[in-house]
Structure formats: structure tokens, C-alpha cells
């Protein structure tokens, strides 16, 4: 699963890099060329706006849209394979809820394609805000270039968040569907057991509602941060749902009794 996340992030990072190369090639030279006209002539804004529109059109054309769909489909397919291997290790029916899974995977691919398309769109929107705002204030091209470098860092971090969050979400949702459709009523909330785990997720993994520590019913999800939640559902959550048999629940109850 980690390798899938890393591979996805690399593709998203490469996408952001290509957009940045276009910004460096077509917007940054205009900053230097138009610097003397910041205050004297307002026509510079039309030149910058036209350049930004050209870039936006390039990164939202049908070819770019299809690329986003291809990256999303490859990611979802690989994630599904990861889940196949995981559920086999748990002894879960691999094809439990097959149609429901297929519907979910199609929805996940669509959503991820939308997220991928949003990377250049949001990046170019912020580039436009930075360039226009700072040119209006008469800031030097070197300062504006520095702000663009910072914005590229923000975009890369967003790409990393998308890769991590979507990887965990797909695994969590597929596990939920397969466990429920395989007749598994209970699951154990298991954290990744490192310093990045949220305190509320550590607490729910230790909570005992009568079935054993961290064990809950799929039909009665634990409330986490005020919301009924399953592992992998919250943004950036790396927890997993480990299936628990009724026999194990009875043993857990006997230990308490």
C-alpha cells in the first residue's frame, strides 16, 4: 500500500512540476519584461491575464483531461490489487459485494481524476493571484519569483496529501464493503502506531464498548471527533479495520466476565 501511495505521489508531483515549468517559461519572463510598466501603464495586466489563460487552457484541454483519468484509473486499479492481497490474509471472501465494489471503484476513479485536474487549475489560480497582486503593488520581479517558489511548495504538499489520503480512503472503504458483504459483523480499529496518529484515533483504538478493546460493529460505528467513523475515513487517516469473528468477541466478553 505504501508503494502505491509513493507511486501516485510521484505522478502528481511530476504533474505539478510540468505546470511550474510552463509558468517559468511563459510568466516569469513577462514579469521582467513588464517591470517598468507596473505603474506607468495598466495594459500589463492584459498581457499577464492572456498568458495565464493560455496556460489554463493548455492544462484543461481534452488531452490533459484524459491523462488525469488514466492516472486515476491506474491508481485505483493498483489500490484494488493491494486490497485483494490484504483481505486474503484476513480470510475474507475476495468477491464479497463485487458489484458494490465495482461501483465504488468507478466512483473513486472519477473523484481522483477530479482531484488530479484540480492540481494545475488551483496552482495556476494562485499563480495569477500572486503575480497580479504583487505587480499592482509594484513589487520587484525577484520578489514575485520567490513567492511563486513558495506556492509551488504548497502545491507539492497538496499533491502529497491527496496521494496519502486517497490511498487510505480506498483501502478503508474497500475493506468496509468486503467485510460487511462477507458477513463479518465486527472489526477492530488498529492504528499505525507511530507519533503521527491522532490522539482521538489512539483513544478509539483503546475504547471498549463491550466487544473487546477497539472492537466495534460495522452497524454501530464509533463516534470519533463528533462523527460516526470507520478507519481510513477521516482525511489523512492511516488506521485500518481488522476483521473480528463472533467467537473472538465472545472470548473478549468472557475475559471481562
Backbone as JSON, one array per atom type, in Angstrom:
{
  "sequence": "XXXXXXXXXXXXXXXXXXXXXXXXXXXXXXXXXXXXXXXXXXXXXXXXXXXXXXXXXXXXXXXXXXXXXXXXXXXXXXXXXXXXXXXXXXXXXXXXXXXXXXXXXXXXXXXXXXXXXXXXXXXXXXXXXXXXXXXXXXXXXXXXXXXXXXXXXXXXXXXXXXXXXXXXXXXXXXXXXXXXXXXXXXXXXXXXXXXXXXXXXXXXXXXXXXXXXXXXXXXXXXXXXXXXXXXXXXXXXXXXXXXXXXXXXXXXXXXXX",
  "N": [[0.83, -1.2, 0.0], [1.95, 1.23, 0.76], [3.83, 1.61, -1.27], [2.14, 2.03, -3.41], [1.0, 4.47, -2.72], [3.3, 6.1, -2.79], [4.04, 5.9, -5.49], [1.82, 7.08, -6.69], [1.97, 9.67, -5.66], [4.36, 10.5, -6.84], [3.6, 10.77, -9.51], [1.69, 12.8, -9.33], [3.28, 14.83, -8.34], [5.06, 15.14, -10.46], [3.29, 16.1, -12.36], [2.65, 18.63, -11.25], [5.17, 19.76, -11.41], [5.56, 19.99, -14.18], [3.64, 21.91, -14.81], [4.72, 24.03, -13.4], [7.06, 24.42, -14.85], [6.01, 25.46, -17.19], [5.0, 27.86, -16.18], [7.39, 29.09, -15.41], [8.52, 29.38, -17.91], [6.77, 30.98, -19.37], [5.45, 32.94, -17.82], [7.19, 34.08, -15.88], [9.29, 35.35, -17.48], [7.76, 37.48, -18.51], [7.3, 39.02, -16.26], [9.74, 40.32, -15.83], [10.02, 41.64, -18.24], [7.85, 43.39, -18.23], [8.24, 44.93, -16.01], [9.02, 47.78, -15.92], [6.58, 48.95, -16.49], [4.71, 48.68, -14.5], [3.43, 50.69, -12.96], [3.2, 52.88, -14.64], [1.72, 52.1, -16.9], [-1.29, 50.55, -17.35], [-1.83, 48.45, -19.02], [-0.32, 46.2, -18.82], [-1.54, 44.28, -17.26], [-3.39, 43.02, -18.9], [-1.75, 41.6, -20.62], [-0.52, 39.74, -18.89], [-2.79, 38.41, -17.94], [-3.73, 37.23, -20.3], [-1.65, 35.44, -20.84], [-1.84, 33.73, -18.63], [-4.37, 32.65, -19.11], [-3.86, 31.2, -21.43], [-2.17, 29.21, -20.42], [-3.9, 27.96, -18.6], [-5.84, 26.98, -20.36], [-4.3, 25.14, -21.75], [-3.78, 23.25, -19.78], [-6.24, 22.28, -19.19], [-7.28, 21.11, -21.37], [-8.74, 18.59, -23.62], [-6.84, 16.49, -23.91], [-5.24, 16.7, -21.59], [-7.22, 16.21, -19.73], [-7.82, 13.52, -20.26], [-5.39, 12.36, -19.58], [-5.39, 12.77, -16.82], [-7.53, 11.12, -16.13], [-6.46, 8.65, -16.83], [-4.25, 8.38, -15.08], [-5.65, 8.35, -12.67], [-7.22, 6.02, -12.96], [-5.25, 4.02, -13.12], [-4.13, 4.25, -10.58], [-6.33, 3.59, -8.9], [-6.83, 0.97, -9.73], [-4.44, -0.31, -8.99], [-4.58, 0.1, -6.22], [-6.83, -1.44, -5.64], [-5.78, -3.97, -6.14], [-3.9, -4.09, -4.07], [-5.66, -4.2, -1.91], [-6.92, -6.63, -2.41], [-4.86, -8.44, -1.81], [-4.55, -7.91, 0.89], [-7.05, -8.6, 2.05], [-7.12, -11.31, 1.53], [-5.24, -12.22, 3.32], [-6.63, -11.88, 5.65], [-8.56, -13.74, 5.4], [-10.95, -13.16, 4.12], [-13.85, -13.23, 2.02], [-13.01, -12.77, -1.22], [-14.56, -11.79, -3.26], [-16.77, -10.72, -2.14], [-19.59, -8.7, -2.24], [-19.19, -7.82, -4.89], [-20.3, -6.29, -7.11], [-20.98, -3.95, -5.8], [-18.45, -3.15, -5.02], [-17.27, -2.67, -7.53], [-18.8, -0.52, -8.4], [-18.07, 1.32, -6.45], [-15.31, 1.61, -6.99], [-15.34, 2.72, -9.54], [-16.47, 5.18, -8.9], [-14.47, 6.15, -7.22], [-12.33, 6.38, -9.01], [-13.31, 8.38, -10.68], [-13.52, 10.52, -8.85], [-10.83, 10.84, -8.13], [-9.72, 11.56, -10.57], [-10.86, 14.07, -10.81], [-9.62, 15.36, -8.66], [-6.96, 15.28, -9.53], [-7.1, 16.89, -11.81], [-7.6, 19.25, -10.53], [-5.19, 20.06, -9.51], [-3.32, 21.45, -11.4], [-5.19, 23.48, -12.04], [-5.83, 24.83, -9.6], [-3.26, 25.56, -8.84], [-2.46, 27.32, -10.94], [-4.38, 29.28, -10.58], [-3.59, 30.36, -8.11], [-1.05, 31.24, -8.84], [-1.77, 33.28, -10.6], [-3.05, 35.03, -8.78], [-0.89, 35.72, -7.13], [0.94, 36.9, -8.92], [-0.53, 39.01, -10.18], [-1.44, 40.48, -7.93], [0.96, 41.27, -6.66], [2.29, 42.65, -8.7], [0.61, 44.81, -9.0], [1.15, 46.09, -6.67], [3.62, 46.98, -7.18], [5.85, 45.37, -6.71], [9.14, 43.95, -6.95], [10.34, 41.91, -9.69], [12.02, 39.8, -8.77], [11.15, 39.38, -6.17], [8.53, 38.53, -6.6], [9.03, 36.17, -7.99], [10.14, 34.68, -5.93], [7.9, 34.33, -4.29], [6.38, 32.74, -5.97], [7.88, 30.42, -5.97], [7.45, 29.58, -3.35], [4.71, 29.06, -3.51], [4.7, 26.89, -5.24], [5.78, 24.97, -3.58], [3.65, 24.7, -1.77], [1.76, 23.57, -3.46], [2.98, 21.13, -4.09], [2.91, 19.93, -1.57], [0.18, 19.68, -1.25], [-0.34, 17.82, -3.27], [0.95, 15.61, -2.18], [-0.63, 15.18, 0.08], [-3.07, 14.5, -1.14], [-2.36, 12.06, -2.37], [-1.7, 10.44, -0.14], [-4.06, 10.56, 1.42], [-6.09, 9.61, -0.32], [-5.19, 7.04, -0.91], [-5.42, 5.76, 1.6], [-8.17, 6.11, 2.03], [-9.41, 4.61, -0.04], [-8.52, 2.03, 0.6], [-9.68, 1.74, 3.14], [-12.45, 1.99, 2.6], [-12.91, -0.11, 0.76], [-12.25, -2.3, 2.35], [-14.25, -2.08, 4.27], [-16.61, -2.52, 2.72], [-16.13, -5.14, 1.78], [-15.86, -6.64, 4.13], [-18.38, -6.34, 5.37], [-20.09, -7.43, 3.41], [-19.18, -9.98, 3.41], [-20.24, -11.02, 5.61], [-19.11, -10.35, 8.01], [-19.4, -9.03, 11.11], [-18.12, -7.55, 13.05], [-15.29, -5.35, 13.73], [-11.87, -4.51, 14.38], [-10.39, -1.57, 15.44], [-7.39, -0.47, 14.31], [-4.45, 1.28, 14.77], [-1.69, 2.98, 13.08], [0.32, 3.11, 14.82], [2.35, 5.07, 15.42], [4.04, 8.26, 15.94], [2.5, 10.05, 14.54], [-0.15, 9.44, 14.66], [-3.43, 10.5, 15.35], [-4.61, 11.77, 18.49], [-7.27, 11.25, 19.12], [-7.74, 9.01, 17.59], [-6.02, 7.15, 18.66], [-7.29, 6.92, 21.1], [-9.81, 5.81, 20.39], [-9.01, 3.35, 19.47], [-8.39, 2.12, 21.81], [-10.72, 2.04, 23.13], [-13.42, 0.38, 24.76], [-16.4, -1.01, 24.08], [-17.8, -3.11, 24.9], [-17.23, -5.31, 23.34], [-14.62, -5.93, 23.34], [-11.29, -4.52, 23.44], [-11.07, -1.76, 21.35], [-12.82, -2.87, 19.52], [-15.6, -2.89, 17.37], [-18.98, -2.68, 16.02], [-19.87, -2.89, 12.59], [-22.34, -1.91, 12.02], [-22.74, -0.08, 13.97], [-20.97, 2.34, 14.27], [-18.01, 3.72, 15.85], [-18.01, 6.89, 17.52], [-16.0, 9.43, 16.53], [-14.19, 12.29, 17.1], [-16.62, 13.6, 17.14], [-18.11, 12.46, 15.08], [-19.67, 9.59, 13.58], [-17.51, 7.06, 12.61], [-15.27, 5.15, 10.47], [-12.16, 3.27, 10.2], [-9.68, 4.87, 8.21], [-11.41, 6.6, 7.01], [-11.51, 9.42, 7.91], [-9.8, 12.43, 6.83], [-6.51, 11.92, 5.8], [-6.16, 9.72, 7.46], [-4.57, 6.82, 8.63], [-5.29, 4.5, 9.79], [-6.51, 1.08, 10.13], [-9.14, -1.36, 9.52], [-9.44, -4.25, 11.15], [-10.75, -7.45, 10.7], [-12.99, -9.08, 13.0], [-14.03, -12.03, 14.51], [-17.24, -13.44, 15.57], [-16.76, -15.39, 17.51], [-14.35, -14.55, 18.64], [-15.21, -12.17, 19.8], [-16.92, -13.18, 21.75], [-15.05, -14.49, 23.34], [-13.62, -12.29, 24.23], [-15.58, -11.04, 25.76], [-15.93, -12.99, 27.73], [-13.52, -12.87, 29.07], [-13.74, -10.45, 30.38], [-15.84, -10.96, 32.01]],
  "CA": [[0.0, 0.0, 0.0], [2.84, 2.39, 0.82], [4.42, 1.79, -2.59], [1.1, 2.61, -4.25], [0.92, 5.89, -2.35], [4.51, 6.77, -3.28], [3.97, 5.97, -6.95], [0.79, 8.07, -7.02], [2.52, 10.98, -5.34], [5.36, 10.85, -7.86], [2.9, 11.22, -10.72], [1.08, 14.1, -9.04], [4.39, 15.79, -8.21], [5.54, 15.39, -11.81], [2.29, 16.97, -12.99], [2.86, 19.98, -10.73], [6.46, 20.24, -11.94], [5.37, 20.38, -15.58], [2.93, 23.19, -14.81], [5.67, 25.05, -12.96], [7.97, 24.7, -15.97], [5.29, 26.38, -18.08], [4.96, 29.17, -15.52], [8.74, 29.65, -15.5], [8.84, 29.7, -19.3], [5.87, 31.94, -20.0], [5.0, 34.02, -16.93], [8.34, 34.76, -15.25], [9.92, 36.33, -18.37], [6.9, 38.65, -18.64], [7.5, 39.87, -15.08], [10.93, 41.15, -16.06], [9.76, 42.49, -19.41], [6.83, 44.4, -17.94], [8.56, 45.62, -14.76], [8.96, 49.26, -15.98], [5.23, 49.43, -16.78], [3.8, 48.35, -13.4], [2.64, 51.85, -12.53], [3.01, 53.83, -15.74], [0.8, 51.64, -17.93], [-2.11, 49.47, -16.81], [-2.06, 47.42, -20.03], [0.43, 44.99, -18.48], [-2.43, 43.27, -16.67], [-4.0, 42.26, -20.01], [-0.72, 40.69, -21.13], [-0.38, 38.66, -17.92], [-4.05, 37.65, -17.92], [-3.78, 36.42, -21.52], [-0.68, 34.34, -20.68], [-2.41, 32.78, -17.66], [-5.46, 31.95, -19.77], [-3.27, 30.21, -22.34], [-1.71, 28.08, -19.62], [-5.06, 27.26, -18.07], [-6.44, 26.24, -21.47], [-3.41, 24.02, -22.05], [-3.86, 22.24, -18.73], [-7.62, 21.79, -19.04], [-7.75, 20.63, -22.68], [-9.15, 17.18, -23.58], [-5.7, 15.59, -23.71], [-4.9, 16.75, -20.17], [-8.31, 15.56, -19.01], [-7.65, 12.08, -20.42], [-4.23, 11.97, -18.78], [-5.83, 12.71, -15.42], [-8.35, 9.92, -15.99], [-5.58, 7.47, -16.91], [-3.51, 8.3, -13.81], [-6.61, 7.96, -11.63], [-7.61, 4.63, -13.15], [-4.11, 3.18, -12.75], [-4.01, 4.3, -9.12], [-7.43, 2.85, -8.29], [-6.62, -0.44, -10.05], [-3.35, -0.79, -8.12], [-5.11, 0.09, -4.85], [-7.71, -2.6, -5.53], [-4.9, -5.13, -6.01], [-3.37, -4.08, -2.7], [-6.72, -4.64, -1.01], [-7.09, -8.06, -2.64], [-3.83, -9.17, -1.05], [-4.79, -7.74, 2.32], [-8.21, -9.36, 2.52], [-6.77, -12.73, 1.52], [-4.52, -12.52, 4.57], [-7.63, -11.9, 6.71], [-9.5, -14.82, 5.14], [-12.23, -12.58, 3.72], [-14.3, -13.54, 0.68], [-12.43, -11.77, -2.11], [-15.56, -11.23, -4.18], [-17.94, -10.26, -1.4], [-20.06, -7.38, -2.65], [-18.41, -7.49, -6.08], [-20.89, -5.19, -7.86], [-20.84, -2.75, -4.97], [-17.05, -2.74, -5.12], [-17.03, -2.1, -8.86], [-19.42, 0.81, -8.4], [-17.24, 2.2, -5.63], [-14.04, 1.87, -7.68], [-15.62, 3.7, -10.61], [-16.65, 6.49, -8.25], [-13.15, 6.58, -6.73], [-11.53, 6.8, -10.17], [-13.85, 9.67, -11.1], [-13.15, 11.54, -7.87], [-9.4, 11.09, -8.21], [-9.47, 12.33, -11.79], [-11.21, 15.45, -10.49], [-8.56, 15.89, -7.8], [-5.76, 15.47, -10.35], [-7.34, 18.08, -12.63], [-7.6, 20.45, -9.69], [-3.82, 20.47, -9.16], [-2.91, 22.59, -12.23], [-6.17, 24.56, -12.01], [-5.64, 25.61, -8.38], [-1.92, 26.13, -8.87], [-2.45, 28.47, -11.84], [-5.19, 30.34, -9.96], [-2.75, 31.02, -7.11], [-0.01, 31.96, -9.58], [-2.39, 34.52, -11.07], [-3.25, 35.93, -7.64], [0.42, 36.21, -6.67], [1.53, 37.78, -9.93], [-1.34, 40.24, -10.33], [-1.45, 41.25, -6.7], [2.27, 41.87, -6.38], [2.6, 43.64, -9.73], [-0.17, 46.02, -8.69], [1.82, 46.77, -5.56], [4.93, 47.44, -7.64], [6.94, 44.54, -6.18], [10.16, 43.59, -7.94], [10.21, 40.54, -10.24], [12.71, 38.81, -7.94], [10.28, 39.09, -5.02], [7.4, 37.74, -7.09], [9.56, 34.83, -8.28], [10.26, 33.99, -4.64], [6.55, 33.94, -3.87], [5.96, 31.63, -6.83], [8.58, 29.22, -5.47], [6.72, 29.16, -2.15], [3.42, 28.48, -3.91], [4.97, 25.57, -5.79], [5.92, 24.09, -2.42], [2.3, 24.45, -1.27], [1.13, 22.66, -4.42], [3.58, 19.8, -3.89], [2.39, 19.37, -0.31], [-1.21, 19.27, -1.5], [-0.27, 16.57, -4.05], [1.3, 14.54, -1.24], [-1.81, 14.93, 0.91], [-4.04, 13.77, -1.97], [-1.89, 10.68, -2.54], [-1.8, 9.72, 1.13], [-5.44, 10.48, 1.86], [-6.88, 8.76, -1.22], [-4.75, 5.66, -0.72], [-6.03, 5.26, 2.83], [-9.63, 6.09, 1.88], [-9.81, 3.48, -0.87], [-8.32, 0.8, 1.37], [-10.67, 1.69, 4.21], [-13.78, 1.77, 2.06], [-12.98, -1.46, 0.2], [-12.28, -3.24, 3.47], [-15.6, -1.99, 4.87], [-17.57, -3.19, 1.83], [-15.86, -6.58, 1.71], [-16.15, -7.27, 5.42], [-19.83, -6.38, 5.58], [-20.71, -8.35, 2.45], [-18.73, -11.34, 3.72], [-20.93, -11.42, 6.82], [-18.33, -10.01, 9.2], [-20.17, -8.01, 11.83], [-17.25, -6.77, 13.94], [-13.93, -5.03, 13.29], [-11.01, -3.9, 15.39], [-9.72, -0.34, 14.98], [-5.94, -0.62, 14.52], [-3.71, 2.45, 14.31], [-0.36, 2.69, 12.52], [1.19, 3.03, 15.99], [3.52, 5.96, 15.4], [3.78, 9.56, 16.57], [1.6, 10.85, 13.72], [-1.55, 9.04, 14.88], [-4.19, 11.47, 16.13], [-4.96, 11.33, 19.85], [-8.64, 10.7, 19.12], [-7.7, 7.68, 16.98], [-5.42, 6.29, 19.69], [-8.32, 6.7, 22.12], [-10.85, 4.89, 19.92], [-8.39, 2.02, 19.37], [-8.34, 1.58, 23.16], [-12.07, 2.07, 23.7], [-14.1, -0.92, 24.86], [-17.85, -0.8, 24.19], [-18.41, -4.38, 25.28], [-16.83, -6.41, 22.45], [-13.17, -6.03, 23.41], [-10.61, -3.24, 23.21], [-11.01, -1.3, 19.97], [-13.7, -3.67, 18.66], [-16.89, -2.24, 17.15], [-19.84, -3.24, 14.99], [-20.0, -2.07, 11.39], [-23.66, -1.28, 12.06], [-22.75, 0.89, 15.06], [-19.61, 2.86, 14.21], [-17.63, 4.59, 16.97], [-18.01, 8.34, 17.28], [-14.64, 9.97, 16.64], [-14.22, 13.74, 16.83], [-18.01, 14.01, 16.98], [-18.74, 11.88, 13.89], [-19.52, 8.14, 13.42], [-16.36, 6.96, 11.7], [-14.54, 3.89, 10.37], [-10.75, 3.51, 9.9], [-9.35, 5.32, 6.86], [-12.4, 7.56, 6.52], [-11.11, 10.82, 8.09], [-8.72, 12.86, 5.97], [-5.15, 11.58, 6.21], [-6.17, 8.65, 8.46], [-3.85, 5.63, 8.17], [-5.75, 3.35, 10.57], [-7.16, 0.04, 9.35], [-10.17, -2.16, 10.19], [-9.1, -5.68, 11.14], [-11.97, -8.21, 11.0], [-13.06, -9.83, 14.25], [-15.1, -13.03, 14.44], [-18.12, -13.5, 16.75], [-16.12, -16.23, 18.54], [-13.38, -13.71, 19.35], [-15.98, -11.24, 20.62], [-17.39, -13.93, 22.93], [-13.88, -14.7, 24.21], [-13.34, -11.0, 24.86], [-16.61, -10.83, 26.8], [-15.67, -13.94, 28.82], [-12.37, -12.36, 29.84], [-14.21, -9.36, 31.23], [-16.77, -11.51, 33.0]],
  "C": [[0.87, 1.25, 0.0], [3.46, 2.67, -0.55], [3.4, 2.4, -3.55], [0.97, 4.1, -3.98], [2.1, 6.66, -2.91], [4.46, 6.95, -4.79], [2.94, 7.03, -7.4], [1.31, 9.48, -6.78], [3.54, 11.43, -6.38], [4.7, 11.39, -9.12], [2.27, 12.59, -10.51], [2.15, 15.18, -8.94], [4.95, 16.15, -9.58], [4.59, 16.3, -12.57], [2.49, 18.42, -12.55], [4.15, 20.58, -11.28], [6.32, 20.72, -13.38], [4.63, 21.71, -15.68], [3.88, 24.31, -14.39], [6.64, 25.41, -14.08], [7.31, 25.65, -16.98], [5.23, 27.79, -17.49], [6.33, 29.85, -15.64], [9.06, 30.12, -16.92], [8.0, 30.84, -19.86], [5.42, 33.1, -19.12], [6.19, 34.8, -16.37], [9.04, 35.72, -16.2], [9.08, 37.6, -18.55], [7.05, 39.6, -17.46], [8.65, 40.85, -15.31], [10.7, 42.13, -17.22], [8.83, 43.64, -19.08], [7.14, 45.24, -16.7], [8.5, 47.14, -14.86], [7.54, 49.8, -16.12], [4.25, 49.19, -15.63], [2.85, 49.5, -13.07], [2.29, 52.74, -13.71], [1.92, 53.41, -16.72], [0.03, 50.43, -17.4], [-2.3, 48.32, -17.79], [-1.3, 46.13, -19.73], [-0.47, 43.88, -17.96], [-3.09, 42.41, -17.75], [-3.01, 41.23, -20.55], [-0.58, 39.48, -20.21], [-1.63, 37.77, -17.91], [-4.15, 36.74, -19.14], [-2.84, 35.22, -21.42], [-1.22, 33.29, -19.73], [-3.55, 31.99, -18.29], [-4.95, 30.9, -20.74], [-2.81, 28.98, -21.57], [-2.88, 27.27, -19.08], [-5.73, 26.42, -19.15], [-5.61, 25.01, -21.8], [-3.59, 22.89, -21.05], [-5.27, 21.78, -18.42], [-8.16, 21.29, -20.38], [-8.08, 19.14, -22.61], [-8.01, 16.2, -23.35], [-5.3, 15.54, -22.24], [-5.95, 16.06, -19.32], [-8.16, 14.03, -19.08], [-6.45, 11.57, -19.63], [-4.6, 11.83, -17.31], [-6.65, 11.45, -15.18], [-7.5, 8.66, -16.0], [-4.8, 7.28, -15.61], [-4.43, 7.8, -12.7], [-6.98, 6.49, -11.75], [-6.49, 3.68, -12.76], [-3.95, 3.12, -11.23], [-5.08, 3.45, -8.45], [-7.26, 1.35, -8.54], [-5.53, -1.04, -9.16], [-3.82, -0.89, -6.67], [-6.02, -1.11, -4.63], [-6.9, -3.88, -5.4], [-4.29, -5.24, -4.64], [-4.41, -4.63, -1.73], [-7.0, -6.13, -1.18], [-6.12, -8.87, -1.79], [-4.09, -9.07, 0.45], [-5.94, -8.61, 2.79], [-7.96, -10.86, 2.46], [-6.09, -13.12, 2.84], [-5.47, -12.57, 5.76], [-8.64, -13.04, 6.52], [-10.88, -14.33, 4.74], [-12.56, -13.03, 2.29], [-13.88, -12.43, -0.27], [-13.48, -11.08, -2.96], [-16.83, -10.81, -3.46], [-18.34, -8.86, -1.81], [-19.39, -6.89, -3.91], [-18.98, -6.31, -6.85], [-20.77, -3.88, -7.1], [-19.41, -2.22, -5.03], [-16.76, -2.08, -6.46], [-17.62, -0.7, -8.95], [-18.56, 1.79, -7.6], [-15.95, 2.58, -6.35], [-14.23, 2.84, -8.84], [-15.77, 5.1, -10.03], [-15.31, 7.03, -7.75], [-12.27, 7.07, -7.87], [-12.0, 8.17, -10.65], [-13.4, 10.78, -10.15], [-11.66, 11.86, -7.95], [-9.02, 11.84, -9.48], [-9.77, 13.8, -11.56], [-10.14, 16.11, -9.63], [-7.29, 16.17, -8.61], [-5.92, 16.72, -11.22], [-7.25, 19.36, -11.81], [-6.19, 20.94, -9.37], [-3.33, 21.6, -10.07], [-3.88, 23.76, -12.16], [-5.96, 25.45, -10.78], [-4.27, 26.29, -8.35], [-1.89, 27.39, -9.73], [-3.31, 29.61, -11.29], [-4.36, 31.1, -8.92], [-1.61, 31.79, -7.76], [-0.56, 33.3, -10.06], [-2.58, 35.52, -9.94], [-1.94, 36.54, -7.18], [0.98, 37.23, -7.64], [0.76, 39.11, -10.02], [-1.27, 41.11, -9.08], [-0.14, 41.97, -6.44], [2.69, 42.87, -7.45], [1.85, 44.94, -9.46], [0.48, 46.82, -7.56], [3.22, 47.24, -5.94], [6.1, 46.63, -7.11], [7.89, 44.12, -7.3], [9.94, 42.17, -8.45], [10.87, 39.48, -9.37], [11.88, 38.42, -6.73], [9.13, 38.18, -5.46], [7.85, 36.31, -7.41], [9.7, 34.02, -6.99], [8.93, 33.52, -4.12], [6.02, 32.77, -4.7], [6.63, 30.33, -6.41], [7.85, 28.68, -4.25], [5.4, 28.49, -2.53], [3.6, 27.11, -4.53], [5.13, 24.55, -4.67], [4.56, 23.73, -1.83], [1.59, 23.42, -2.16], [1.68, 21.25, -4.28], [3.05, 19.14, -2.63], [0.93, 18.93, -0.48], [-1.24, 17.96, -2.3], [0.05, 15.39, -3.14], [0.12, 14.17, -0.37], [-2.87, 14.13, 0.12], [-3.65, 12.31, -2.08], [-2.07, 9.87, -1.26], [-3.26, 9.5, 1.53], [-6.25, 9.53, 0.99], [-6.46, 7.3, -1.12], [-5.43, 5.05, 0.5], [-7.55, 5.14, 2.69], [-10.09, 4.88, 1.07], [-9.64, 2.17, -0.11], [-9.38, 0.66, 2.45], [-12.06, 1.37, 3.7], [-13.93, 0.37, 1.47], [-13.03, -2.51, 1.31], [-13.66, -3.26, 4.12], [-16.6, -2.77, 4.03], [-17.37, -4.7, 1.87], [-16.19, -7.28, 3.03], [-17.65, -7.39, 5.64], [-20.48, -7.41, 4.66], [-20.22, -9.78, 2.61], [-19.34, -11.83, 5.03], [-20.17, -11.13, 8.1], [-18.96, -8.81, 9.89], [-19.29, -7.06, 12.62], [-15.91, -6.45, 13.27], [-13.17, -4.41, 14.46], [-10.31, -2.69, 14.77], [-8.23, -0.46, 15.34], [-5.23, 0.6, 13.95], [-2.38, 2.02, 13.7], [0.72, 2.76, 13.59], [2.49, 3.83, 15.84], [3.09, 7.33, 15.93], [2.81, 10.42, 15.78], [0.13, 10.5, 13.92], [-2.25, 10.08, 15.75], [-4.59, 10.91, 17.49], [-6.34, 10.68, 19.89], [-8.66, 9.3, 18.52], [-7.0, 6.67, 17.9], [-6.47, 5.93, 20.72], [-9.37, 5.7, 21.65], [-10.29, 3.48, 19.78], [-8.28, 1.34, 20.73], [-9.72, 1.49, 23.81], [-12.69, 0.67, 23.71], [-15.59, -0.66, 25.08], [-18.58, -2.11, 24.49], [-17.99, -5.57, 24.44], [-15.33, -6.7, 22.52], [-12.54, -4.7, 23.07], [-10.53, -2.92, 21.73], [-11.92, -2.04, 19.01], [-15.08, -3.01, 18.59], [-17.69, -3.01, 16.1], [-19.85, -2.3, 13.78], [-21.33, -1.33, 11.39], [-23.77, -0.22, 13.15], [-21.35, 1.47, 15.21], [-19.29, 3.73, 15.43], [-17.68, 6.06, 16.58], [-16.59, 8.85, 17.56], [-14.66, 11.43, 16.22], [-15.63, 14.2, 16.46], [-18.76, 13.39, 15.83], [-18.6, 10.37, 13.89], [-18.53, 7.85, 12.3], [-15.81, 5.54, 11.64], [-13.09, 4.18, 9.96], [-10.51, 3.86, 8.43], [-10.3, 6.36, 6.32], [-11.99, 9.02, 6.72], [-9.94, 11.18, 7.18], [-7.37, 12.52, 6.6], [-5.09, 10.49, 7.29], [-5.51, 7.4, 7.89], [-4.24, 4.39, 8.98], [-6.42, 2.33, 9.66], [-8.2, -0.69, 10.2], [-9.81, -3.63, 10.05], [-10.35, -6.48, 11.51], [-11.87, -9.01, 12.28], [-14.25, -10.78, 14.17], [-16.0, -12.95, 15.68], [-17.49, -14.33, 17.88], [-15.11, -15.41, 19.34], [-14.09, -12.72, 20.26], [-16.45, -11.95, 21.89], [-16.23, -14.19, 23.88], [-13.53, -13.42, 24.94], [-14.32, -10.71, 25.99], [-16.34, -11.73, 28.01], [-14.51, -13.47, 29.69], [-12.79, -11.27, 30.8], [-15.09, -9.89, 32.36], [-16.06, -12.24, 34.11]]
}
